[in-house]
Amino acid sequence: MREAVNGTDVMRVEEREGIAVLTFNRPEKRNAMSDALVDALDRFFSAPPAHVRAVVLTGSGGHFCSGLDLAEHKARSGEDTVYHSRNWHRVSDLIEYGRLPVISAMTGAVIGGGLEIAASTHVRIAEPSVRFQLPEGRRGIFVGGGATVRIGRLIGADRMREMMLTGRSYGAEEGLALGLAHYVVGEGEALDKAMEIAARVAANAPFSNYLMIQALGRIDDMSRSDGLFVESLAAAMSVTTPDAQEGLKAFLEKRAPSFR
């Protein structure tokens, strides 16, 4: 899947042993999130190849994503902005609540909409060059790609409010402490680390991965009693699968499991 804009691919898609690597490819704009790039994400995550077991998101040119392409944003009416925002929410849900584990390999700008996209992924890896920022207050606008829910859940409303009011930029280590990243690696190491983690996660039982992706975020939205009941249902569904039987057998036989 490729889409051409000004003779270049908006998002490159490569496959490496069952892992899809999606590379944002608008380096001249620090990979700003255009409508074409949202559409490219939509197409991939709406129907990912059946043999793909995990996904890595990254950016070209030293940056992950610098946020919404303001050249497109300035021409929208209020109504169109609502539709655009809701479409972005829908595509982010495809990433967060799809079939596949998604790992972000982050470099440089992880700003505004770029941070919103990263927050919809399941594992986030940052290089020292990373800068996390929500600068909407300095642009006279408000977040619209899911930040109030996803980023607010990661770092809390109080910290998110401070980020938006001040436009403050956080580095990789600060982002790790806040929960915006799970790993910090050396310069040039994020993609390799992401591939390593993707391979490890892809080796899990697919349905177990699916339940973790689908259940945990939703349980976090539920009351305590409802969440515990859904946990029991997920446990019951997983334990009856052939992969669960293989996992137990492999453990007892002291070998690596061979899942479907």
Backbone bond lengths (Angstrom), bond angles and torsions (degrees), N, CA, C in turn:
res aa  C-N    CA-C-N  psi(-1)  N-CA   C-N-CA  omega(-1)  CA-C   N-CA-C  phi
1 M - - - 1.464 - - 1.517 109.39 -
2 R 1.325 115.91 122.30 1.448 120.10 179.60 1.523 108.95 -142.37
3 E 1.294 115.82 149.21 1.453 120.32 175.14 1.515 108.45 -132.72
4 A 1.334 115.90 131.22 1.458 120.49 -176.55 1.519 110.91 -96.74
5 V 1.306 116.17 132.98 1.456 123.22 172.45 1.517 106.90 -135.43
6 N 1.320 115.98 120.58 1.468 120.69 -176.77 1.526 111.72 51.72
7 G 1.326 114.44 39.43 1.454 119.40 175.63 1.515 115.12 78.22
8 T 1.338 119.13 5.92 1.463 121.45 179.09 1.523 109.71 -124.63
9 D 1.324 116.52 158.79 1.459 121.17 178.12 1.519 109.77 -81.76
10 V 1.323 116.21 128.25 1.467 121.15 177.23 1.524 110.40 -66.73
11 M 1.331 115.95 -38.06 1.465 120.54 179.70 1.522 109.10 -145.83
12 R 1.305 116.36 116.33 1.457 120.37 176.38 1.522 109.66 -81.19
13 V 1.310 116.25 141.89 1.465 121.86 177.72 1.523 108.35 -125.32
14 E 1.321 115.60 120.04 1.461 121.60 177.05 1.519 108.58 -125.78
15 E 1.314 116.48 153.65 1.464 121.07 176.68 1.513 109.63 -121.10
16 R 1.328 115.51 132.51 1.458 121.79 179.51 1.526 108.87 -132.27
17 E 1.314 115.72 98.39 1.470 121.48 176.42 1.527 112.19 53.15
18 G 1.305 115.81 52.88 1.458 121.04 176.48 1.505 115.34 82.92
19 I 1.332 117.75 3.19 1.462 121.91 177.20 1.520 108.22 -113.40
20 A 1.318 117.31 125.33 1.461 122.27 177.50 1.528 108.86 -91.22
21 V 1.326 116.45 127.78 1.457 122.15 176.91 1.523 107.65 -107.32
22 L 1.323 115.80 114.34 1.468 122.56 179.70 1.523 108.08 -103.56
23 T 1.322 116.66 118.37 1.461 121.45 -176.49 1.520 110.07 -114.59
24 F 1.329 116.20 115.30 1.455 119.93 173.44 1.528 107.64 -62.61
25 N 1.329 116.70 131.61 1.458 118.67 -170.38 1.532 111.76 -132.03
26 R 1.335 114.49 61.50 1.467 120.98 171.68 1.535 107.34 -127.51
27 P 1.322 117.70 59.95 1.469 119.60 -172.43 1.520 113.42 -59.95
28 E 1.331 117.11 -29.32 1.466 119.43 179.55 1.520 112.04 -66.76
29 K 1.351 117.33 -17.81 1.464 122.55 177.77 1.523 111.00 -115.84
30 R 1.300 117.84 19.75 1.468 123.00 -175.01 1.534 110.38 51.64
31 N 1.335 114.14 36.95 1.469 122.50 177.97 1.527 112.95 58.99
32 A 1.332 116.50 37.85 1.465 120.37 175.95 1.529 109.84 -56.02
33 M 1.322 116.02 145.35 1.452 121.97 -173.19 1.525 110.94 -82.50
34 S 1.315 116.14 96.47 1.454 122.20 177.55 1.521 109.79 -86.57
35 D 1.342 116.20 168.91 1.462 119.79 175.11 1.524 110.87 -59.96
36 A 1.343 116.35 -37.60 1.464 119.96 -179.93 1.519 111.19 -63.79
37 L 1.325 117.31 -36.51 1.461 120.56 179.66 1.524 111.06 -71.71
38 V 1.337 117.30 -39.12 1.464 120.45 174.47 1.524 109.77 -61.05
39 D 1.337 116.64 -42.67 1.465 120.68 179.08 1.526 111.17 -62.82
40 A 1.338 116.85 -38.56 1.463 120.27 178.95 1.528 110.93 -64.15
41 L 1.328 117.04 -42.12 1.464 120.64 175.29 1.531 110.57 -62.60
42 D 1.320 116.01 -41.93 1.459 121.65 179.67 1.529 110.47 -58.25
43 R 1.312 116.46 -48.20 1.463 120.08 -177.23 1.529 111.52 -63.86
44 F 1.324 116.61 -42.17 1.463 117.90 -178.91 1.525 111.28 -67.36
45 F 1.337 117.31 -51.07 1.461 119.58 -172.71 1.524 112.83 -77.67
46 S 1.339 117.91 -14.72 1.467 119.98 174.09 1.521 111.30 -73.02
47 A 1.333 117.02 -30.75 1.467 120.66 -178.56 1.523 110.32 -148.79
48 P 1.336 118.11 67.75 1.467 119.93 179.07 1.516 110.80 -66.71
49 P 1.328 118.12 149.26 1.467 120.48 178.34 1.529 110.99 -55.25
50 A 1.322 115.96 139.73 1.465 120.83 -174.20 1.521 112.59 -61.68
51 H 1.337 117.10 -30.63 1.462 119.51 -175.97 1.522 113.12 -84.60
52 V 1.331 118.35 -6.77 1.461 121.15 179.04 1.523 109.32 -76.83
53 R 1.343 116.62 133.30 1.464 120.93 -176.01 1.520 113.38 -110.86
54 A 1.345 117.69 -14.45 1.463 121.73 178.33 1.527 108.05 -161.51
55 V 1.342 114.97 162.73 1.459 121.18 -177.05 1.516 109.21 -131.23
56 V 1.338 115.89 141.66 1.456 122.42 171.60 1.523 108.21 -117.20
57 L 1.330 116.79 128.30 1.466 122.63 173.86 1.516 109.06 -103.71
58 T 1.325 116.87 134.20 1.453 120.89 176.53 1.526 108.96 -151.78
59 G 1.323 116.65 177.46 1.453 121.07 -178.76 1.517 111.57 -129.07
60 S 1.315 117.18 152.28 1.460 121.74 178.42 1.526 110.24 -91.49
61 G 1.330 115.97 162.90 1.457 120.93 173.60 1.508 115.42 72.76
62 G 1.330 117.81 18.15 1.462 120.03 175.48 1.511 115.82 89.86
63 H 1.341 118.00 2.74 1.464 121.14 -179.81 1.524 110.13 -132.53
64 F 1.331 115.58 145.17 1.464 121.10 174.94 1.523 109.20 -76.62
65 C 1.323 116.75 -66.71 1.470 121.07 177.92 1.515 108.70 -166.92
66 S 1.334 116.03 127.55 1.466 121.29 -175.71 1.523 113.19 -90.53
67 G 1.344 117.32 9.61 1.449 119.89 174.29 1.512 113.44 103.51
68 L 1.311 115.06 -167.84 1.461 122.23 -177.02 1.517 110.90 -59.94
69 D 1.329 115.73 137.64 1.463 120.88 175.53 1.525 107.91 -74.48
70 L 1.334 116.79 101.62 1.463 121.39 -174.35 1.518 112.52 -66.36
71 A 1.322 117.98 -20.00 1.466 120.20 175.98 1.517 110.89 -63.61
72 E 1.338 117.26 -31.51 1.458 121.19 175.39 1.514 111.20 -83.97
73 H 1.326 116.59 -37.54 1.464 121.32 -174.85 1.522 112.58 -63.33
74 K 1.316 117.89 -37.54 1.461 120.22 -172.21 1.518 113.06 -67.26
75 A 1.329 117.63 -17.13 1.464 120.19 -176.59 1.523 112.32 -95.26
76 R 1.348 118.93 2.88 1.456 121.21 -174.54 1.524 111.84 -90.85
77 S 1.336 115.95 144.26 1.461 121.78 170.92 1.517 108.58 -79.54
78 G 1.344 115.94 171.20 1.461 119.86 176.44 1.510 111.87 -59.51
79 E 1.324 117.14 -44.05 1.466 120.50 179.15 1.513 111.29 -61.59
80 D 1.332 116.50 -47.03 1.457 120.14 -179.04 1.535 111.12 -63.16
81 T 1.334 116.41 -33.01 1.451 120.11 178.99 1.528 110.77 -66.37
82 V 1.338 117.37 -39.39 1.469 120.61 176.46 1.521 109.88 -61.62
83 Y 1.349 116.95 -47.37 1.468 119.95 -179.75 1.529 110.97 -62.83
84 H 1.328 115.99 -41.00 1.462 120.61 179.52 1.522 110.48 -63.26
85 S 1.329 117.29 -44.85 1.455 122.01 179.48 1.520 111.20 -61.96
86 R 1.321 116.62 -44.78 1.461 119.64 -178.45 1.528 111.60 -67.19
87 N 1.332 116.57 -33.63 1.463 118.97 175.95 1.522 110.10 -66.16
88 W 1.328 116.35 -40.75 1.470 120.41 177.56 1.533 110.12 -61.65
89 H 1.341 116.95 -41.60 1.466 120.17 176.39 1.533 110.26 -58.60
90 R 1.329 116.33 -43.31 1.460 120.55 -178.79 1.528 111.19 -62.21
91 V 1.335 117.19 -44.65 1.464 120.58 -179.39 1.529 110.49 -67.59
92 S 1.327 117.69 -39.33 1.467 120.47 177.09 1.523 111.07 -63.07
93 D 1.333 116.97 -36.37 1.457 119.86 176.03 1.526 111.60 -64.58
94 L 1.342 116.77 -35.62 1.462 119.89 176.00 1.532 110.94 -60.10
95 I 1.338 115.46 -37.20 1.466 119.94 179.16 1.524 110.42 -72.17
96 E 1.325 116.73 -50.75 1.466 120.22 -174.70 1.515 112.60 -71.35
97 Y 1.341 116.89 -38.26 1.462 120.63 -174.05 1.522 112.17 -116.22
98 G 1.316 116.96 34.92 1.450 120.93 176.39 1.516 111.51 -90.26
99 R 1.317 115.41 -161.03 1.465 121.64 -179.07 1.513 112.71 -83.65
100 L 1.360 116.91 -22.98 1.455 120.29 -165.17 1.525 113.46 -112.96
101 P 1.330 117.71 140.91 1.469 120.31 168.86 1.532 109.07 -66.14
102 V 1.338 116.54 138.10 1.466 121.42 -176.94 1.525 108.97 -125.28
103 I 1.330 115.85 128.27 1.462 122.57 -178.47 1.519 108.90 -115.50
104 S 1.333 117.90 132.43 1.460 122.48 176.88 1.521 109.87 -98.72
105 A 1.336 115.91 126.59 1.464 122.19 172.16 1.524 106.59 -103.86
106 M 1.339 116.83 102.32 1.462 121.41 -166.67 1.528 112.09 -103.67
107 T 1.335 114.24 135.24 1.462 122.21 173.81 1.524 108.60 -136.67
108 G 1.317 117.20 154.85 1.456 121.48 172.50 1.513 113.82 55.73
109 A 1.324 116.03 -130.93 1.463 122.11 -175.31 1.525 111.68 -71.54
110 V 1.324 115.58 122.23 1.466 122.84 168.99 1.527 103.91 -128.08
111 I 1.309 114.70 77.35 1.460 121.89 -163.41 1.523 110.52 -121.11
112 G 1.326 116.94 140.34 1.458 121.74 173.47 1.507 112.10 52.35
113 G 1.347 115.98 -117.20 1.459 120.65 179.89 1.509 113.42 -61.05
114 G 1.331 117.67 -27.33 1.456 120.05 175.89 1.509 111.62 -65.76
115 L 1.328 116.37 -38.77 1.459 120.61 176.36 1.526 110.43 -70.14
116 E 1.327 116.75 -33.99 1.462 119.93 176.63 1.525 111.11 -63.51
117 I 1.332 117.08 -43.25 1.466 120.23 177.80 1.530 109.88 -64.62
118 A 1.336 116.96 -45.43 1.465 120.18 179.59 1.527 111.02 -58.88
119 A 1.332 116.87 -38.35 1.464 120.96 -178.06 1.522 112.19 -68.02
120 S 1.330 118.00 -17.72 1.460 120.72 177.22 1.524 111.94 -86.36
121 T 1.337 117.24 -5.75 1.464 120.47 177.99 1.524 109.83 -92.32
122 H 1.321 116.40 166.70 1.460 120.61 -167.77 1.527 114.54 -96.52
123 V 1.325 116.54 -24.25 1.466 121.67 175.78 1.515 107.29 -137.72
124 R 1.350 116.47 133.01 1.467 120.53 -175.45 1.531 109.54 -125.89
125 I 1.332 114.97 126.00 1.467 122.61 -176.83 1.517 108.43 -118.81
126 A 1.331 117.34 129.85 1.463 121.99 -175.18 1.520 111.30 -119.37
127 E 1.330 115.06 136.94 1.462 121.21 169.61 1.531 109.14 -90.49
128 P 1.341 118.37 165.37 1.476 120.75 -178.36 1.533 114.09 -58.72
129 S 1.330 117.34 -23.57 1.470 120.38 -178.75 1.524 113.64 -75.47
130 V 1.318 117.60 -10.56 1.470 120.92 -173.44 1.524 111.25 -64.03
131 R 1.340 114.13 139.39 1.454 122.03 171.58 1.524 108.55 -130.52
132 F 1.340 115.43 114.94 1.461 122.02 176.76 1.525 108.47 -90.72
133 Q 1.324 116.78 130.87 1.460 118.80 -178.06 1.524 110.57 -156.58
134 L 1.335 115.66 146.14 1.463 123.28 171.55 1.532 106.74 -122.96
135 P 1.334 118.17 87.63 1.469 121.46 -171.29 1.528 114.56 -92.51
136 E 1.337 116.92 16.85 1.460 119.10 -172.67 1.523 112.92 -57.58
137 G 1.330 117.10 -35.76 1.461 119.22 179.85 1.518 112.43 -59.90
138 R 1.319 117.14 -33.38 1.461 121.59 179.84 1.522 111.67 -77.06
139 R 1.345 116.86 -13.03 1.470 121.13 177.73 1.529 111.71 -102.47
140 G 1.324 116.60 -4.05 1.456 119.79 -178.49 1.515 113.45 75.13
141 I 1.332 117.11 23.71 1.461 120.93 -178.46 1.531 109.29 -127.10
142 F 1.313 116.09 -173.06 1.461 122.04 -178.92 1.518 107.91 -134.96
143 V 1.330 116.79 153.20 1.467 120.40 178.35 1.531 109.71 -60.04
144 G 1.338 115.96 147.40 1.459 119.75 -179.58 1.510 113.86 -142.93
145 G 1.329 117.95 3.51 1.460 121.16 -177.21 1.508 114.11 -105.23
146 G 1.328 117.39 18.80 1.461 120.52 176.56 1.511 115.42 105.78
147 A 1.345 117.19 5.41 1.466 119.84 -175.15 1.517 113.00 -61.55
148 T 1.324 118.21 -39.19 1.464 119.58 -175.00 1.520 111.52 -61.47
149 V 1.334 116.61 -28.64 1.465 120.44 178.07 1.516 111.04 -91.77
150 R 1.340 116.89 -54.34 1.460 119.01 -171.99 1.534 112.34 -74.45
151 I 1.321 117.77 -52.28 1.464 119.58 -178.96 1.520 109.72 -70.91
152 G 1.331 116.60 -37.99 1.458 119.69 176.01 1.512 112.14 -58.21
153 R 1.324 116.53 -36.33 1.466 119.84 178.15 1.529 111.16 -70.11
154 L 1.327 116.46 -35.26 1.464 120.01 -177.74 1.521 112.14 -71.17
155 I 1.332 117.18 -44.13 1.469 119.48 -171.16 1.523 113.43 -118.52
156 G 1.326 117.85 -6.33 1.456 121.03 -179.43 1.525 112.26 92.43
157 A 1.321 115.49 149.40 1.464 120.60 -178.20 1.522 112.09 -62.11
158 D 1.329 117.18 -36.19 1.463 120.38 -177.44 1.523 111.33 -62.99
159 R 1.333 117.32 -48.05 1.464 120.70 -179.40 1.524 110.73 -68.98
160 M 1.323 117.10 -37.78 1.457 119.36 178.75 1.525 111.06 -64.79
161 R 1.312 116.15 -40.16 1.470 119.84 177.67 1.529 110.67 -60.57
162 E 1.326 116.10 -42.40 1.467 119.64 177.58 1.527 111.03 -62.00
163 M 1.332 117.74 -42.64 1.457 121.04 178.82 1.525 111.38 -60.41
164 M 1.340 116.04 -42.90 1.466 119.61 -177.00 1.524 111.76 -73.37
165 L 1.319 116.99 -39.72 1.471 119.98 -178.39 1.529 111.65 -66.65
166 T 1.324 115.92 -40.55 1.461 119.50 -173.00 1.526 113.69 -97.07
167 G 1.340 116.95 -19.30 1.454 119.63 -173.18 1.508 113.04 69.25
168 R 1.322 116.52 16.61 1.460 122.47 -176.77 1.522 111.77 -59.01
169 S 1.332 116.16 140.81 1.456 122.78 178.82 1.525 109.48 -103.54
170 Y 1.314 116.30 132.24 1.461 122.09 177.42 1.525 109.86 -109.14
171 G 1.327 116.65 138.83 1.450 122.03 176.48 1.508 112.26 -83.06
172 A 1.324 115.67 -177.51 1.457 121.40 -174.66 1.528 112.31 -61.90
173 E 1.322 117.49 -48.23 1.467 120.26 -178.05 1.523 111.30 -65.75
174 E 1.333 116.70 -38.86 1.469 119.82 176.62 1.528 109.83 -65.56
175 G 1.320 116.68 -40.38 1.462 120.15 177.33 1.509 112.53 -63.19
176 L 1.333 116.42 -36.28 1.458 120.66 176.24 1.525 110.28 -62.64
177 A 1.322 116.73 -44.82 1.467 120.71 -179.85 1.529 111.90 -64.66
178 L 1.336 116.36 -34.48 1.465 120.97 -178.28 1.524 112.38 -78.53
179 G 1.316 117.40 -26.67 1.455 121.03 -175.38 1.519 113.82 107.23
180 L 1.338 117.39 5.93 1.462 120.40 177.66 1.527 110.98 -76.33
181 A 1.317 117.60 -23.21 1.462 123.28 175.81 1.516 108.96 -129.83
182 H 1.336 115.64 152.66 1.467 121.03 174.80 1.523 111.80 -99.28
183 Y 1.334 116.38 -28.18 1.462 121.97 -178.54 1.526 108.72 -136.46
184 V 1.325 116.23 145.37 1.460 122.43 167.73 1.519 107.23 -120.03
185 V 1.322 116.16 129.28 1.461 121.57 -178.09 1.524 109.12 -125.04
186 G 1.323 116.88 175.83 1.450 121.20 179.55 1.518 112.85 -74.25
187 E 1.324 115.05 169.67 1.455 120.62 -179.96 1.532 109.88 -59.61
188 G 1.322 115.54 131.74 1.452 121.15 179.07 1.519 115.25 78.56
189 E 1.332 118.07 8.96 1.463 121.18 -174.75 1.522 114.21 -108.68
190 A 1.330 118.48 -5.84 1.471 120.36 -172.55 1.521 112.12 -64.42
191 L 1.335 117.67 -44.72 1.462 119.65 -177.03 1.519 111.01 -65.53
192 D 1.331 117.26 -42.12 1.464 119.77 178.36 1.528 111.06 -62.35
193 K 1.329 116.60 -41.91 1.465 120.16 178.19 1.525 110.27 -65.00
194 A 1.334 116.67 -40.45 1.460 120.26 178.83 1.526 111.09 -62.89
195 M 1.320 117.18 -41.07 1.467 120.48 178.42 1.522 111.19 -65.97
196 E 1.323 115.92 -38.67 1.464 120.08 177.27 1.529 110.76 -61.63
197 I 1.320 116.25 -46.65 1.464 120.03 -179.47 1.519 110.60 -68.22
198 A 1.337 116.87 -40.45 1.464 120.16 179.33 1.521 110.70 -60.45
199 A 1.332 117.13 -41.76 1.464 120.32 178.86 1.527 110.80 -64.08
200 R 1.335 116.32 -39.93 1.459 120.18 179.32 1.529 111.06 -65.13
201 V 1.333 115.85 -44.35 1.462 120.39 -179.63 1.526 111.12 -69.07
202 A 1.332 116.88 -38.02 1.458 121.26 180.00 1.522 111.98 -64.27
203 A 1.330 116.83 -22.47 1.463 121.17 179.10 1.523 112.46 -79.98
204 N 1.326 118.02 -8.82 1.463 121.40 175.94 1.525 110.09 -70.09
205 A 1.312 115.64 167.34 1.462 120.34 172.37 1.531 108.51 -65.11
206 P 1.332 118.53 126.35 1.473 120.48 -176.28 1.529 114.03 -55.86
207 F 1.331 117.43 -40.65 1.461 118.45 -177.98 1.518 111.56 -71.41
208 S 1.321 117.33 -32.65 1.464 120.49 175.14 1.528 109.77 -63.30
209 N 1.343 117.42 -45.59 1.465 120.33 174.74 1.519 110.91 -57.67
210 Y 1.331 116.10 -44.11 1.467 120.74 -178.10 1.528 111.18 -60.63
211 L 1.316 116.69 -43.73 1.465 119.71 179.47 1.523 111.50 -64.36
212 M 1.327 117.58 -40.03 1.467 119.97 178.25 1.530 110.97 -63.04
213 I 1.336 116.21 -42.70 1.463 120.75 179.65 1.526 110.77 -65.04
214 Q 1.330 116.56 -44.15 1.458 120.37 -174.37 1.525 113.74 -78.14
215 A 1.329 116.47 -37.61 1.460 119.56 -168.02 1.525 114.44 -88.07
216 L 1.331 118.08 -42.44 1.460 119.46 -166.41 1.528 112.92 -64.44
217 G 1.334 117.83 -45.89 1.462 119.54 178.72 1.515 112.02 -63.60
218 R 1.316 116.03 -38.17 1.469 119.60 -179.76 1.532 110.74 -70.33
219 I 1.320 117.06 -40.55 1.462 119.98 177.65 1.527 110.08 -59.71
220 D 1.335 116.28 -36.25 1.464 120.42 179.16 1.524 111.84 -62.52
221 D 1.342 116.27 -25.10 1.468 120.83 178.74 1.532 112.56 -85.84
222 M 1.316 117.58 -11.10 1.464 121.98 -172.53 1.522 111.86 -92.63
223 S 1.308 114.26 167.18 1.458 119.74 169.31 1.531 108.48 -67.93
224 R 1.321 116.21 163.84 1.464 120.94 -178.79 1.523 111.02 -57.73
225 S 1.322 117.71 -47.69 1.464 120.44 -176.04 1.519 111.48 -67.98
226 D 1.340 117.70 -40.18 1.457 119.87 177.77 1.523 111.20 -65.44
227 G 1.339 116.10 -41.27 1.455 119.79 179.32 1.513 112.59 -61.88
228 L 1.319 116.78 -42.62 1.460 120.22 179.60 1.524 111.54 -64.97
229 F 1.338 116.80 -35.55 1.464 119.44 178.38 1.530 110.44 -67.64
230 V 1.323 116.99 -44.20 1.469 120.28 178.24 1.530 110.42 -62.77
231 E 1.336 117.01 -37.46 1.466 120.10 175.31 1.522 110.53 -57.58
232 S 1.309 116.94 -44.38 1.468 120.32 179.62 1.518 111.34 -62.29
233 L 1.329 116.92 -41.09 1.460 120.33 178.43 1.528 111.36 -63.58
234 A 1.332 116.49 -43.47 1.458 120.32 179.59 1.523 110.75 -64.09
235 A 1.339 116.43 -40.43 1.461 120.11 178.25 1.526 110.88 -62.77
236 A 1.328 116.35 -41.99 1.462 120.78 -179.20 1.524 110.95 -66.51
237 M 1.343 116.54 -39.17 1.465 119.94 179.98 1.521 111.28 -66.54
238 S 1.322 116.82 -39.66 1.467 119.37 -176.19 1.517 112.29 -73.50
239 V 1.316 117.68 -38.75 1.470 120.91 -171.09 1.528 111.96 -71.07
240 T 1.336 117.62 -17.41 1.460 120.51 -177.52 1.528 112.67 -92.42
241 T 1.315 118.85 1.06 1.461 121.63 -176.67 1.532 111.35 -84.39
242 P 1.331 117.34 155.47 1.475 120.13 174.16 1.526 112.25 -58.77
243 D 1.339 117.45 -33.56 1.460 119.26 179.52 1.524 111.50 -65.06
244 A 1.322 117.88 -35.68 1.460 120.17 177.11 1.525 110.48 -64.58
245 Q 1.327 116.20 -40.42 1.460 119.80 177.46 1.529 110.95 -64.20
246 E 1.340 116.12 -40.43 1.461 120.37 177.77 1.525 111.21 -65.79
247 G 1.330 117.17 -39.86 1.457 120.55 179.36 1.518 112.39 -62.09
248 L 1.333 116.55 -43.15 1.471 120.62 178.03 1.525 111.17 -66.92
249 K 1.322 115.73 -42.84 1.462 120.01 179.49 1.526 111.07 -62.23
250 A 1.342 116.11 -42.83 1.466 120.41 179.70 1.523 110.92 -63.57
251 F 1.349 116.34 -39.69 1.463 119.99 178.50 1.531 110.43 -61.43
252 L 1.320 116.69 -46.65 1.461 120.48 -178.11 1.522 111.56 -67.22
253 E 1.338 116.21 -30.69 1.458 120.53 -179.50 1.525 112.27 -90.98
254 K 1.349 116.43 3.14 1.452 122.45 177.97 1.529 113.04 54.64
255 R 1.349 114.91 51.30 1.460 121.36 177.96 1.523 109.19 -140.52
256 A 1.332 116.21 166.77 1.463 120.21 176.33 1.518 109.52 -72.84
257 P 1.337 118.28 138.75 1.470 119.88 179.17 1.524 111.40 -71.26
258 S 1.297 115.06 154.69 1.471 121.52 176.01 1.532 107.37 -119.89
259 F 1.339 115.12 91.43 1.454 120.01 -176.95 1.518 110.99 -81.18
260 R 1.334 116.36 166.20 1.461 121.13 -179.16 1.523 110.45 -63.11
